[in-house]
Amino acid sequence: MNNSQNHTFRPESLMMSYGYKPELSEGAIKCPIFQTSTFVFRSAEEGKAFFEVAYGLRDKNVGEEMGLIYSRINNPDLEILENRLSLWDGADDCAVFESGMSAITTVLLEFLKPGDLLLCSSPLYGGSDHFIKHFLPKLGIHYLEFQAGQSTAQIMELLEKSGMKDKLAMIYIETPANPTNALIDIEGCSQLAKQLSTPDKRVYVAVDNTYMGPLWQHPLQLGADFSLYSATKYIGGHSDVIAGACCGSKEVITRVKTLRTFLGNMAGPWTGWLLLRSLETLKVRMEQQAANAVHVADFLKNHPKVEKVYYLGLLDAVADAEQYRIYKKQYSSPGAMLAFDVVGGEKEAFKVLNAMKLIKLAVSLGSTESLAEHPDTMTHAGVACEHKKHLNITGKMVRLSVGVENYQDIIWDLEQALAAV
C-alpha cells in the first residue's frame, strides 16, 4: 500500500519550506525579506476583520488566516519563522522577539501580578536573575529560589515556610543551568504546578530551553507551558543576530503576542529572514557540536590542570544518581556546552582564556565557532558573590561553547592554553 499521503515529515526536513508559499512571492524558492512597515488592505471590511482578530475582539473563523496589518503586529518573515520554530517543540504557536530577554520578560510581565510568588531554579542566566531579583520586586512580585537536587517534597517545604504557597503563580526554571549544567526535573515541576493550581488560579511552568533546545530537550512534552529561547544562540547559530522566542499553547501564546504588540519588542524582518536561514542547518550544526563536545570533555577530564568538568556526558549513574536519572529522562544528547575548573583560581583561569588562539574569548554560546568565557566576572557578574560560591561558580571556572571546528584543533588549542598555567 502506498502511504505517501500519510507520511509525517520530521522538523529538519520541513525547515526549507514549511509555512511558505512561493506562488505568493513571484515563485522565489526562499522567502524574501518583507522590509515594510505597513500592509495594504483590499477593502475596509478586510481591515476591520484583521483588527478584530489581532486585538482579540473575536476568534478566527474556520479557515480564516490572520491578515497582515503592520510589522509591529505581524510580518511574513516572522510568521513563517514562528510556524517553523513551533515544529521543533511540537507547540501550537510561537512568538518571536528582538532578544531572549524580551521573550523572558514579556512572559513574566504577562503572567505575574503584584502580590504573586515566582518560584525559580538556581542558578539562572545573569540577565534573568537580575530581572527576577531586582526588577520584579519593584512591582510587588516576590520570588523564592530552589536548587538542583532538591526533591519535590523539599520544594514544597520551602513554599510552606515562605508563607506564600497560595500566592504561587509560576515556576520558572533553567535546565541545564548556565553555567554549571545542573539539571531540574521539568516533569516534577509540572506536577507540582498542577498540584498547587486551583480552579481560579493556574500555576504556570516556564523553561529557559536555550542550552539544549530546540533539538535535545522538549519542555512542552514534559508538561511545561512555555519553552523559552535566546534564539541568538543555537537557533541563530552564527553570532550575527540577536533574537528570542517563546513556544506554547495557542491560549498562552495569544496572550504573549498581545502584550508583545503593546510593548513593541517584536523582531524585525531581517532578523526573521536570518533565522529562517539558520533553521535549515540547525540539526547538522548542533549534532556536529555535540559530537565535538564528547571529545573535548574526554580530553579535559584527564588533564592534570583541570580540577572538574561540568558536562552531562560525564554524569555518573551512582555518584550523581538523581541528576543522571533526569538526564536520561529529559535529554536526547549531552549537548555541546561544558564548563571546567582550572586548578588554581581566577588568575589561572584568565591565563587559559588569554592564551587561546582558535577558541574566541566572548560571551554567548551555540554558534559555529567555539567560544570561552569567565562566568564569575562576565555573564554572572551581577549575581551575588556568596550565592555564586554556593553554586560553585567561582574564579577558577571557564565556560566553553563547543563549535563545529575539527575537534582535534579545539583540543590542541585547549592543551596549549592550559600549558600557560
ABEGO torsion letter per residue (X at the ends): XBAAAABBBBAAAAAAABGBBAAABGGBABBBBBBBABBBBABAAAAAAAAAAAAGABBBBBGBBBBBABAAABBAAAAAAAAAAAAAAGBABBBBBABAAAAAAAAAAAABBBGBBBBBBOBBBAAAAAAAAAAAAAAGBBBBBBBBGBBAAAAAAAAAAAGAAAABABBBBBOBBOAAGBBBBAAAAAAAAAAABBAABBBBBBBBAAAAOAAABBAAAAGBABBBBBAABAAAGAGABBBBBBBEBAAAAAAAAAAAAAAGABBBAAAAAAAAAAAAAAAAAAAAAAAAAAAAAAAAAABAABABBBBAAABBAAABAAAAAAAAAABABAEABBBBBBBEBAAAAAAAAAABAABBBBBEBGBABBBBBBAAABAAAABBAAAAAAAGBBAABBBBBBBABBAAAAAAAAAAAAAAX
